[in-house]
Structure formats: structure tokens, C-alpha cells
Amino acid sequence: MLHAEVSGAGPRVVLVHGFTQTSASWEHVAADLVRDHEVVRVDAPGHGRSGEVHADLPGGARLLGRVGGRASYVGYSMGGRLALQLALDRPGVVERLALVGATAGLEAATDRAARRAADQALAEEIERDGVDTFLDRWLALPLFAGLPADAAGLEARRANTAGGLAASLRLAGTGTMDPPLWGRLGELRARALPVLVMAGEDDATFGAIGRRLVDGIGPSATMAVIAGAGHAAHLERPVEFLAILRAWLRAAT
């Protein structure tokens, strides 16, 4: 069972963090949403107080659905892939889906193989050098260039274990999505599932992926670009992120 924190009352919203984070990364967002929502913050497999839970993406999605229940799901990066998998595998659980900097996978087999090899190398790096050293390198990547140090949640990330993070990479990295989920997006179109896809203005890669997700899902999907933000848009521009998310939740309701 995944660890989760539940607070507030109202329509349920489940928040799912990205790789190396924990449920604590949603603290600012949850503090706002809890005013009129029941907010569930989940520690994903291999992370936080779910560090001993090792699962692949479909298995992690099943566990997410058990702890989250019927709700709107908001997932960032790795958490977005988990939430997307859940929406496809358990249609009755996900009422609405919001994805931040997420993908449906890599289409080319060679790209998936390369990603698995890269994630294996990262897993070995974590096991060899420890979590603290790995996080210094991880957060120095260009992907997080726009993330202020005081918004990175480094202390919470350091609560993760080397074994948990390594297992997450090996079992549920993007390269393990084989086949990827692009071919199943029509299932969400058929259900007219309300989907919000968000990306930072400065995150060109995931902006393009996000537009493709919206095209694949169809009329029930909406794309929102967060000005002045990079990959971790909800951490870099939390006020703007919340304004977009809240407006969409009201409209979807």
C-alpha cells in the first residue's frame, strides 16, 4: 500500500509527485486546494514513506488507484505517467486528469532501449554515491534550470532512499513504457474524459509533447502553457499554476 496524506473536504483531488520528490512537494498547492477540496497527497512507489514499495508503471498505477479512489488526479512528470496509466487501466476511478510535464512514452524501440540503459546507469550512480550526491547532480540538469533553490524541496527529496529511487528508475522509467501509451489515447477520447495538459513556457520539449497529448485525446483535452516556467511549472510558478488548475476544475465540474 502506498502512503498518503488526506486533508480537507469536498471534491477529491489526488496529487502525484515526480521522480526524487515526495508528497511534501505539493505542500503549497495542497494548502490552497484544501480550502474547498479533499486533497490526497501520495508518496509514489520507491519514494518517501512508500520507499519500500517497488512497482512497475502498471503496478504503481493500480496501487495509486487503491489509495486515491475515485477522484480528479493531478500528476507531475513521473506522477503524470502514473496517473495517465491509471486513467487508461481503471476508467471508473479517474474522473478528471491533469498532467504537468508528462509524456505517454517513447515510440521508437531504440529510444526506449537507450532510456532504459541511461536509467540503469543512474540507478547504479545512486546506489554507489548516495542520495545526497545524486540529488546535487540531478537538480543541476538543464531541465531544472528555472527551479529556484528554495522551491526545490531538497530536504524532502533527501528523505528518499537509494534503493527506492533506483527501483523506481529500473521498474517505472519512461523507457519501460513498452509499448508506450500513445496508441491508447483514443480510449480517453471515447470517454470524453476531461484532461488538462500543462507545460512551462520554457520547457519546449514537454510543450511539444503536451500539444501532441491534447491532439491524441481530442476535444475533452485542454492545453495550458504557464508563462515564465520550465519543467517544474507548479513549483516555479505556483500562483499561476493554481489559477489554471482551479479554473479547469470548476469548468470540468
C-alpha positions as CSV (number, residue, x, y, z in Angstrom):
1,M,0.0,0.0,0.0
2,L,1.2,3.5,-0.8
3,H,1.5,6.1,1.9
4,A,-0.9,9.0,1.5
5,E,-1.9,12.1,3.5
6,V,-5.6,13.2,3.3
7,S,-6.9,16.6,4.4
8,G,-9.9,18.8,3.7
9,A,-13.4,18.2,2.5
10,G,-15.1,18.5,-0.8
11,P,-14.4,17.0,-4.3
12,R,-11.4,14.7,-4.1
13,V,-8.1,15.6,-5.8
14,V,-5.2,13.3,-5.8
15,L,-1.7,14.8,-6.2
16,V,1.1,12.6,-7.6
17,H,4.7,13.9,-7.5
18,G,7.7,13.5,-9.8
19,F,10.9,11.4,-9.6
20,T,13.0,12.2,-6.4
21,Q,10.2,14.1,-4.8
22,T,7.7,13.1,-2.1
23,S,4.2,14.1,-1.2
24,A,5.7,17.2,0.5
25,S,6.4,18.7,-2.9
26,W,2.7,19.6,-3.2
27,E,2.6,21.4,0.1
28,H,1.9,24.9,-1.4
29,V,-0.7,23.6,-3.9
30,A,-2.4,21.4,-1.3
31,A,-2.6,24.3,1.2
32,D,-4.7,26.2,-1.4
33,L,-6.8,23.4,-2.7
34,V,-7.7,22.1,0.8
35,R,-9.9,25.1,1.3
36,D,-12.6,23.5,-0.8
37,H,-11.3,20.1,-1.8
38,E,-10.4,16.8,-0.1
39,V,-6.7,16.6,-1.0
40,V,-4.8,13.3,-1.2
41,R,-1.0,13.6,-1.4
42,V,0.6,10.3,-2.3
43,D,4.1,9.0,-1.9
44,A,4.7,7.2,-5.2
45,P,6.4,3.8,-5.3
46,G,10.0,4.0,-4.3
47,H,9.6,7.4,-2.8
48,G,9.1,8.9,0.7
49,R,7.2,6.6,3.0
50,S,6.5,4.3,0.1
51,G,10.2,3.8,-0.4
52,E,10.0,0.1,0.2
53,V,7.2,-0.3,-2.4
54,H,8.8,-1.3,-5.7
55,A,6.4,-1.5,-8.7
56,D,6.4,-1.0,-12.4
57,L,4.2,1.6,-14.0
58,P,1.0,-0.5,-14.3
59,G,1.5,-1.9,-10.8
60,G,2.2,1.5,-9.4
61,A,-1.0,2.8,-11.1
62,R,-3.0,0.0,-9.5
63,L,-1.6,1.0,-6.1
64,L,-2.3,4.6,-6.8
65,G,-5.9,3.9,-7.6
66,R,-6.4,1.9,-4.4
67,V,-5.2,4.7,-2.2
68,G,-6.6,7.6,-4.3
69,G,-10.0,6.2,-5.1
70,R,-12.4,7.9,-7.4
71,A,-11.1,11.5,-7.9
72,S,-9.5,14.0,-10.1
73,Y,-5.8,13.2,-10.5
74,V,-3.0,15.7,-10.9
75,G,0.3,14.2,-11.8
76,Y,3.7,15.8,-12.5
77,S,6.3,14.2,-14.7
78,M,6.6,10.6,-13.4
79,G,3.4,11.2,-11.4
80,G,1.7,12.2,-14.6
81,R,2.7,8.9,-16.3
82,L,1.3,7.0,-13.3
83,A,-1.9,9.0,-13.4
84,L,-2.2,8.5,-17.2
85,Q,-1.7,4.8,-16.8
86,L,-4.4,4.7,-14.1
87,A,-6.9,6.6,-16.3
88,L,-6.4,4.1,-19.1
89,D,-6.4,1.0,-16.9
90,R,-9.2,1.9,-14.5
91,P,-11.6,4.2,-16.3
92,G,-14.1,4.3,-13.4
93,V,-11.5,5.7,-10.9
94,V,-10.2,8.8,-12.7
95,E,-12.9,11.5,-13.0
96,R,-10.6,14.1,-14.4
97,L,-6.9,14.1,-15.3
98,A,-4.4,16.9,-15.1
99,L,-0.8,16.3,-16.4
100,V,2.2,18.5,-15.8
101,G,5.3,18.0,-17.8
102,A,4.3,14.4,-18.6
103,T,4.6,12.0,-21.6
104,A,2.9,8.9,-23.0
105,G,6.3,7.3,-23.6
106,L,8.9,6.9,-26.3
107,E,7.7,5.5,-29.6
108,A,10.9,4.1,-31.1
109,A,12.2,0.8,-29.6
110,T,15.8,2.1,-29.9
111,D,14.9,5.2,-27.9
112,R,13.2,3.1,-25.2
113,A,16.3,0.8,-25.0
114,A,18.6,3.8,-24.7
115,R,16.5,5.3,-21.9
116,R,16.5,2.0,-20.0
117,A,20.2,1.9,-20.3
118,A,20.5,5.5,-19.1
119,D,18.2,4.9,-16.2
120,Q,20.2,1.8,-15.2
121,A,23.3,3.9,-15.1
122,L,21.5,6.5,-13.0
123,A,20.3,3.8,-10.6
124,E,23.8,2.5,-10.2
125,E,25.0,6.0,-9.6
126,I,22.5,6.5,-6.8
127,E,23.5,3.2,-5.2
128,R,27.2,4.0,-5.5
129,D,27.2,7.6,-4.5
130,G,24.2,8.0,-2.3
131,V,21.0,10.1,-2.5
132,D,22.6,13.5,-1.5
133,T,25.3,13.4,-4.1
134,F,22.9,12.2,-6.8
135,L,20.4,15.0,-6.0
136,D,23.1,17.6,-6.4
137,R,23.7,16.3,-9.9
138,W,20.0,15.7,-10.7
139,L,18.8,19.2,-9.8
140,A,21.8,20.7,-11.8
141,L,20.4,19.3,-15.0
142,P,19.2,21.9,-17.6
143,L,15.7,20.5,-17.1
144,F,15.6,22.3,-13.8
145,A,17.4,25.4,-14.7
146,G,14.4,27.6,-13.9
147,L,13.7,25.9,-10.5
148,P,14.7,28.3,-7.6
149,A,16.7,26.6,-4.8
150,D,14.0,27.5,-2.2
151,A,11.3,25.8,-4.3
152,A,13.2,22.5,-5.0
153,G,12.3,20.9,-1.7
154,L,15.8,19.5,-1.3
155,E,15.3,18.4,2.3
156,A,12.2,16.4,1.5
157,R,14.0,14.8,-1.5
158,R,16.8,13.7,0.8
159,A,14.3,11.6,2.8
160,N,14.3,9.2,-0.2
161,T,16.4,6.1,-0.1
162,A,18.9,4.9,-2.7
163,G,17.1,1.6,-3.0
164,G,13.8,3.2,-3.6
165,L,14.9,5.7,-6.2
166,A,17.0,3.0,-8.0
167,A,14.0,0.7,-8.1
168,S,11.8,3.5,-9.5
169,L,14.2,4.1,-12.4
170,R,14.6,0.5,-13.2
171,L,10.9,-0.5,-13.0
172,A,9.0,2.6,-13.9
173,G,11.2,4.8,-16.0
174,T,10.0,6.2,-19.3
175,G,11.9,3.5,-21.2
176,T,9.9,0.8,-19.5
177,M,6.7,2.0,-21.2
178,D,6.7,-0.7,-23.8
179,P,4.5,-0.3,-25.7
180,P,4.1,3.4,-25.0
181,L,0.6,4.8,-24.3
182,W,0.2,7.0,-27.4
183,G,-1.9,4.3,-29.1
184,R,-4.3,4.2,-26.2
185,L,-5.2,7.9,-26.0
186,G,-8.3,7.2,-28.2
187,E,-9.7,5.4,-25.1
188,L,-9.8,8.8,-23.3
189,R,-11.3,10.4,-26.4
190,A,-14.1,7.8,-26.4
191,R,-14.9,8.6,-22.8
192,A,-14.6,12.3,-23.3
193,L,-12.5,12.4,-20.1
194,P,-11.7,16.0,-19.1
195,V,-8.0,16.3,-19.4
196,L,-5.8,19.3,-18.7
197,V,-2.2,19.2,-20.1
198,M,0.2,21.8,-18.6
199,A,3.7,22.7,-19.5
200,G,6.1,25.5,-18.7
201,E,6.6,28.1,-21.4
202,D,10.4,27.5,-21.3
203,D,10.0,23.7,-21.5
204,A,10.0,23.3,-25.2
205,T,10.3,19.5,-25.2
206,F,7.3,18.9,-22.9
207,G,5.4,21.7,-24.5
208,A,5.5,19.8,-27.8
209,I,4.7,16.5,-26.1
210,G,1.8,18.2,-24.3
211,R,0.3,19.5,-27.6
212,R,0.5,16.0,-29.0
213,L,-1.2,14.6,-26.0
214,V,-4.1,17.0,-26.5
215,D,-4.4,16.2,-30.2
216,G,-4.5,12.5,-29.4
217,I,-7.1,12.8,-26.7
218,G,-9.3,15.2,-28.6
219,P,-12.0,17.8,-27.7
220,S,-12.1,17.0,-24.0
221,A,-8.4,17.9,-23.6
222,T,-7.1,21.4,-23.0
223,M,-3.5,22.7,-23.2
224,A,-2.3,25.3,-20.8
225,V,1.2,27.0,-21.1
226,I,2.5,28.5,-17.8
227,A,4.4,31.7,-18.6
228,G,7.9,32.0,-17.3
229,A,8.1,28.4,-16.1
230,G,10.2,25.4,-17.1
231,H,9.7,21.7,-16.4
232,A,8.6,22.0,-12.8
233,A,6.0,24.6,-13.6
234,H,3.9,24.0,-10.4
235,L,7.0,24.7,-8.3
236,E,8.3,27.6,-10.3
237,R,5.1,29.5,-10.8
238,P,2.7,28.1,-8.1
239,V,0.3,31.0,-8.2
240,E,-0.2,30.8,-12.0
241,F,-0.4,27.0,-11.8
242,L,-3.1,27.1,-9.2
243,A,-5.1,29.7,-11.1
244,I,-5.1,27.5,-14.2
245,L,-5.9,24.3,-12.3
246,R,-8.7,25.8,-10.3
247,A,-10.4,27.3,-13.3
248,W,-10.2,23.9,-15.1
249,L,-11.6,22.0,-12.1
250,R,-14.5,24.4,-11.9
251,A,-15.2,24.1,-15.7
252,A,-14.8,20.3,-15.7
253,T,-17.2,20.1,-12.8
